[in-house]
Amino acid sequence: MKSSFIGRVALVTYLVIFFGYLLGPLFVMSMTAFNSSAFPSISPWACYTYEWFDVLFKDERILNGIKNSVIIGIGTVILSVSMGLAAALVLTQVWPKFRSTYYTIVIAPILIPGVVLGISTLVFWDRVSVFLGPSTEAFLHNGIFLTVLGQSTFIASYAMLVFVARLQRFDPGLTEAALDLGATHTQAFRKILLPFMRPAIASAAVLAFLASFENYNTTTFTFGNYPTLTIELAQKVRYGINPSISALAFIIVTLTIFAALANEAYRRNKQRNEDIRLKGAPRKSGGFLPPFLTGNPAAIIFVLLSFVVITMFWTAQSYEPAECKARVLAEKQALAAERIEALREQRFQQRLEAAHSGVDIFGRSTVDPTVTEAPEAPASNGAFGSVFAPTNLNNAAPVEEPESNSGGAFGGVFAPTNLQGTDGN
């Protein structure tokens, strides 16, 4: 009994850690969409706001990327599902000795790096356009066309694996019986095989769309003038992001959860109705709950989450965080002023201590150990004697005028006294 309890606790602990590791980053990023901080962060929390959703819906590049991703995703689904179904059907019909080789060749694109697939697609269709002439250049160089082809080369392999798993449960005798009764191969495929493969087709289509929507490695070489959402996000990250990206993540996560819950609720309700029809059991009354919610936890969670989303949308119409933002800004300014004042006080105290200890704030001595006393004035034994000494400027003897002798190379011709009081000669 004790070991069973310990095992359950260990299992619950493992599941909490496992799903926390998987879903924790998504939860944290979704929460940052409601924080008024200019950078995606959950701590410190500033103000609860919906403004980043408004910023997201006004971002033309993101909206254009979503539109291109949806268009490319639909094209990839059509091409990948068709090729994957055809490859799976051929695998069931091919010669058994060649089947393993064929299977390896078909799934090989999964093992090839997406960068190689993107470059190969670009180069190949560029050569094809050169061969066919300038008239096909606009079409074969179109970003949507190249991206759909590049993504389908490996997504078709994923779709084929889904179809192969479904075909392993198919009884070929049903098709043979239809052919024996006079049906054509097309009628047998449309009436027998295609209805059986319908769940696999839906699963493969969802898988192909999601793989196309999030692909980056292949798309980065083929998008041309039609950048997808992943390309736009990668370009925005280079120059800095804001929480509008978190708002987009919250919307994608919410839509994914709603789709999963809706599918599970539909499946449970269909199974319950089938059991009632086969066994003839009466429907269980759920009291005040509608019949489709009775015994259907997925439907109940779906309704509760729908109510939460509607409430958030209604609150966003009237909620205004301006007052909260002003308060947070004032608190940040006050905190910054306190830190500046504390830093100034710390510097002032360090300078006082340095003045008393003879050591500056960086630990360096402010006293030169090589100097023991004030230096004496330099002696007047230079090349010019004491002519340029500062003491000569004050209390110095007047300089006598030079005598008007007739020395020099020109005698006294240029002496100042010759300009006045001289003869007219």
C-alpha positions in Angstrom: 0.0 0.0 0.0 2.8 2.4 0.9 4.8 1.5 -2.2 1.7 2.1 -4.3 1.2 5.6 -2.8 4.9 6.4 -3.4 4.6 5.3 -7.0 1.5 7.6 -7.5 3.3 10.5 -6.0 6.4 9.9 -8.2 4.2 9.7 -11.3 2.3 12.9 -10.5 5.6 14.7 -9.8 7.1 13.4 -13.0 4.0 14.6 -15.0 4.1 18.0 -13.4 7.8 18.5 -14.2 7.3 17.1 -17.7 4.4 19.3 -18.6 5.9 22.3 -16.8 9.0 21.9 -19.0 6.9 21.7 -22.1 4.3 24.3 -21.4 6.1 26.6 -18.9 7.7 28.8 -21.5 4.4 29.2 -23.4 2.6 30.2 -20.2 5.3 32.7 -19.2 5.4 34.3 -22.7 1.6 34.5 -22.8 1.5 36.3 -19.5 4.0 38.9 -20.7 1.4 40.0 -23.2 -0.6 41.6 -20.4 2.4 43.4 -18.8 2.8 47.1 -19.7 6.6 46.8 -19.7 8.1 47.8 -23.0 10.1 44.5 -23.1 8.5 41.1 -22.7 8.9 40.3 -19.0 6.8 39.0 -16.2 8.9 40.3 -13.3 8.8 43.0 -12.2 5.1 43.4 -13.0 4.1 46.9 -14.0 0.4 47.2 -15.0 -2.2 44.9 -16.4 -2.9 46.0 -20.0 -4.3 45.0 -23.3 -2.4 47.6 -25.3 -0.1 45.1 -26.9 -3.0 43.3 -28.7 -3.8 46.7 -30.2 -0.2 47.1 -31.3 -0.3 43.7 -32.8 -3.4 44.3 -34.8 -1.9 47.5 -36.2 1.4 45.9 -37.3 1.0 45.6 -41.1 4.1 43.4 -41.4 2.9 40.8 -39.0 -0.6 40.7 -40.5 0.8 40.4 -44.0 3.0 37.5 -42.7 0.0 35.7 -41.2 -1.9 36.1 -44.5 1.0 34.7 -46.5 1.5 31.8 -44.1 -2.1 30.8 -44.3 -2.1 30.9 -48.1 1.2 28.9 -48.3 -0.1 26.5 -45.7 -3.3 25.8 -47.6 -1.3 25.1 -50.8 1.2 22.9 -48.9 -1.7 20.9 -47.4 -3.3 20.2 -50.8 0.0 19.2 -52.4 1.5 17.3 -49.5 -1.7 15.3 -48.7 -2.1 14.3 -52.3 1.5 13.2 -52.7 1.5 11.5 -49.3 -1.6 9.5 -50.0 -0.4 8.5 -53.5 3.0 7.4 -52.0 1.3 5.4 -49.3 -1.0 3.6 -51.8 2.0 2.8 -54.0 3.8 1.4 -51.0 1.0 -1.1 -50.5 1.0 -2.2 -54.1 4.7 -2.2 -54.9 6.7 -5.5 -55.2 7.5 -6.7 -51.6 11.2 -7.1 -52.2 11.4 -3.4 -53.4 9.2 -2.1 -50.7 11.9 -1.3 -48.1 14.0 0.5 -50.7 11.0 2.5 -51.9 10.1 3.4 -48.3 13.6 4.6 -47.6 13.6 6.8 -50.8 10.2 8.4 -49.9 11.1 9.3 -46.3 14.6 10.6 -47.3 13.5 14.3 -47.5 12.8 14.2 -43.8 16.5 13.5 -43.1 17.8 16.3 -45.5 18.4 19.7 -43.8 15.8 22.3 -44.6 18.5 24.7 -45.8 19.5 22.2 -48.5 15.9 21.7 -49.6 15.4 25.5 -49.9 18.5 26.1 -51.9 17.8 23.1 -54.1 14.3 24.3 -54.8 15.4 27.8 -55.7 18.2 26.7 -58.0 16.2 23.9 -59.7 13.2 26.1 -60.6 15.5 28.9 -61.6 17.1 26.6 -64.2 13.7 25.4 -65.3 12.5 29.0 -65.9 15.7 29.7 -67.9 15.0 26.6 -70.0 11.3 27.4 -70.6 12.0 31.1 -71.4 11.2 34.5 -69.9 7.4 34.0 -70.2 7.5 31.6 -67.2 9.9 33.6 -65.1 7.2 35.5 -63.2 5.4 32.3 -62.2 8.3 30.1 -61.4 10.1 32.8 -59.4 6.9 33.6 -57.4 7.6 33.3 -53.7 4.4 31.5 -52.9 4.9 28.9 -55.6 8.5 28.2 -54.6 7.7 28.0 -50.9 4.8 25.6 -51.4 7.1 23.3 -53.5 10.0 23.5 -51.1 7.9 22.7 -48.1 5.9 20.0 -49.7 9.1 18.0 -50.5 9.5 16.9 -46.9 6.0 17.5 -45.5 4.6 15.0 -47.9 6.8 12.4 -46.2 5.2 13.1 -42.9 1.8 12.8 -44.5 2.8 9.5 -46.0 3.7 8.1 -42.6 0.2 9.0 -41.3 -1.4 7.2 -44.2 0.8 4.1 -43.9 -0.2 3.8 -40.3 -3.9 3.9 -41.2 -3.6 1.6 -44.2 -2.1 -1.1 -42.0 -5.6 -1.5 -40.5 -7.3 -1.7 -43.9 -8.7 -5.0 -45.2 -7.8 -5.2 -49.0 -10.5 -7.8 -49.4 -13.1 -5.0 -49.3 -11.7 -3.4 -52.4 -11.4 -6.8 -54.1 -15.0 -7.6 -53.3 -16.1 -4.3 -54.8 -14.1 -5.0 -58.0 -15.6 -8.5 -58.2 -19.1 -7.0 -58.0 -18.4 -4.8 -61.0 -17.1 -1.6 -59.5 -14.3 0.3 -61.2 -11.1 1.2 -59.5 -12.2 4.8 -59.2 -15.5 3.8 -57.6 -13.8 1.4 -55.2 -11.4 4.1 -54.2 -14.1 6.7 -53.7 -16.7 4.5 -52.0 -14.5 2.2 -49.9 -10.9 3.4 -49.4 -11.5 7.1 -49.2 -14.1 7.0 -46.4 -11.8 4.7 -44.5 -8.9 7.1 -44.9 -10.9 10.2 -44.0 -9.6 10.4 -40.3 -6.0 10.0 -41.6 -6.5 12.7 -44.2 -7.7 15.1 -41.6 -4.8 14.3 -39.3 -2.3 14.6 -42.2 -3.8 17.9 -43.3 -3.5 19.4 -39.8 0.0 18.1 -39.5 1.0 19.6 -42.9 -0.5 23.0 -42.1 1.2 23.3 -38.8 4.6 22.2 -40.2 4.2 24.7 -43.0 3.1 27.5 -40.7 6.2 27.2 -38.5 8.8 26.3 -41.1 11.7 28.7 -41.4 14.8 26.9 -42.7 13.4 26.1 -46.1 11.2 29.2 -46.4 14.0 31.6 -45.8 15.4 30.8 -49.3 12.2 30.7 -51.3 9.8 33.3 -49.9 10.7 36.1 -52.4 8.3 39.0 -52.0 5.9 37.0 -49.8 7.5 36.7 -46.3 5.7 34.4 -43.9 5.1 35.0 -40.3 8.2 33.2 -39.2 10.3 35.3 -41.5 8.8 38.5 -40.2 9.3 37.5 -36.6 13.0 36.6 -37.3 13.5 40.0 -38.9 11.9 41.8 -36.0 13.9 40.0 -33.4 17.1 41.4 -35.0 16.1 44.9 -34.2 14.4 44.3 -30.8 10.9 43.0 -30.0 8.1 44.2 -27.8 5.3 42.3 -26.1 3.1 42.4 -29.2 4.9 39.1 -30.1 3.7 37.7 -26.8 0.2 38.8 -27.7 0.5 36.8 -30.9 1.8 33.8 -29.0 -1.1 34.0 -26.6 -3.6 34.1 -29.5 -2.0 31.1 -31.2 -1.8 29.1 -28.0 -5.5 29.9 -27.2 -6.7 28.9 -30.7 -4.7 25.6 -30.4 -6.3 24.8 -27.0 -9.7 25.6 -28.3 -9.3 23.5 -31.4 -8.0 20.5 -29.3 -10.8 20.8 -26.8 -13.5 21.2 -29.6 -12.1 18.0 -31.3 -12.1 16.1 -28.0 -15.5 17.2 -27.0 -16.9 16.3 -30.5 -15.3 12.9 -30.3 -16.6 12.1 -26.8 -20.1 13.3 -27.7 -20.1 11.2 -30.9 -18.8 8.1 -29.0 -21.5 8.5 -26.4 -24.3 8.9 -29.0 -22.9 5.8 -30.7 -23.0 3.8 -27.5 -26.5 4.9 -26.8 -27.6 3.9 -30.3 -26.0 0.5 -30.2 -26.9 -0.4 -26.6 -30.2 1.4 -26.4 -29.3 2.8 -23.0 -31.1 6.0 -21.9 -29.3 9.3 -21.8 -28.0 10.2 -18.4 -29.5 13.4 -17.0 -26.9 16.0 -16.1 -29.3 18.2 -14.0 -28.9 21.8 -15.0 -26.2 21.0 -17.5 -27.1 20.6 -21.2 -27.0 17.1 -22.7 -23.7 17.7 -24.7 -21.9 18.7 -21.4 -23.0 15.7 -19.4 -20.0 13.3 -18.9 -17.9 15.4 -21.3 -15.1 17.2 -19.4 -13.6 18.6 -22.6 -16.8 20.3 -23.5 -17.1 21.8 -20.0 -13.5 23.2 -20.1 -14.2 24.5 -23.6 -17.3 26.4 -22.3 -15.4 27.8 -19.3 -12.5 29.0 -21.4 -14.9 30.6 -23.9 -16.5 32.5 -21.0 -13.0 33.7 -19.8 -12.0 34.9 -23.3 -15.4 36.7 -23.7 -14.9 38.4 -20.3 -11.4 39.5 -21.2 -12.6 40.9 -24.5 -15.4 42.8 -22.8 -13.0 44.1 -20.1 -10.6 45.3 -22.8 -13.2 47.7 -24.2 -13.4 49.7 -21.0 -10.2 49.1 -19.1 -7.7 52.0 -19.1 -4.3 51.5 -17.4 -3.2 55.2 -17.8 -3.5 55.9 -14.1 -1.5 52.7 -13.2 1.2 53.6 -15.7 1.5 57.2 -14.3 1.9 55.7 -10.8 4.5 53.2 -11.9 6.4 55.9 -13.7 6.4 58.1 -10.6 7.7 55.2 -8.5 10.5 54.5 -11.0 11.5 58.1 -11.0 11.5 58.3 -7.2 13.5 55.1 -7.0 16.0 56.4 -9.6 16.4 59.6 -7.6 17.0 57.7 -4.4 19.7 55.6 -6.0 21.4 58.7 -7.5 21.4 60.4 -4.2 22.7 57.3 -2.4 25.5 57.0 -5.0 26.4 60.7 -4.5 26.5 60.3 -0.7 28.7 57.2 -1.1 31.1 59.0 -3.4 31.3 62.0 -1.0 32.0 59.8 2.0 34.7 58.0 0.0 36.4 61.3 -0.9 36.3 62.4 2.8 37.9 59.1 3.8 40.5 59.5 1.0 41.4 63.0 2.2 42.1 61.7 5.7 43.9 58.5 4.8 45.8 59.7 1.8 44.2 57.1 -0.4 41.8 57.9 -3.2 38.5 56.1 -3.8 40.3 53.7 -6.2 42.8 52.7 -3.5 45.7 54.7 -5.0 47.9 56.8 -2.8 47.5 60.6 -3.2 51.1 61.3 -1.7 54.1 60.9 -3.9 56.7 59.0 -1.8 59.6 60.4 -3.8 58.8 64.0 -2.8 59.8 64.9 0.8 59.8 68.7 0.7 58.8 71.6 -1.6 61.3 72.0 -4.5 63.5 75.0 -4.5 63.5 77.6 -7.2 65.9 76.7 -10.0 69.3 78.5 -9.9 70.1 81.1 -12.4 72.8 79.1 -14.1 70.9 78.4 -17.4 72.0 79.3 -20.8 70.5 82.8 -20.5 71.4 83.3 -16.8 68.5 84.9 -14.9 67.2 87.0 -17.8 63.8 85.2 -17.9 63.4 84.8 -14.1 60.0 86.1 -12.8 61.7 88.3 -10.3 63.2 90.4 -13.0 59.7 91.7 -14.0 59.3 93.6 -10.7 61.7 95.9 -8.9 64.2 95.5 -11.7 66.7 98.2 -12.6 65.8 100.3 -15.7 67.4 99.3 -18.9 69.7 102.1 -20.1 69.4 103.3 -23.7 72.3 102.2 -25.9 74.8 104.8 -26.7 74.7 106.3 -30.2 78.0 105.0 -31.2 78.9 104.3 -34.7 79.4 100.6 -34.2 77.9 98.0 -36.2 78.0 97.2 -39.8 76.0 100.4 -40.8 77.4 102.7 -38.1 74.6 104.7 -36.5 72.5 105.1 -39.6 69.4 103.3 -38.2 69.7 104.6 -34.6 66.4 106.0 -33.3 68.0 109.3 -32.4 68.8 110.0 -36.0 65.1 110.5 -36.8 64.7 113.6 -34.7 66.8 116.6 -34.0 69.1 116.0 -36.9 70.2 118.2 -39.7 68.5 118.3 -42.9 71.5 116.4 -44.5 
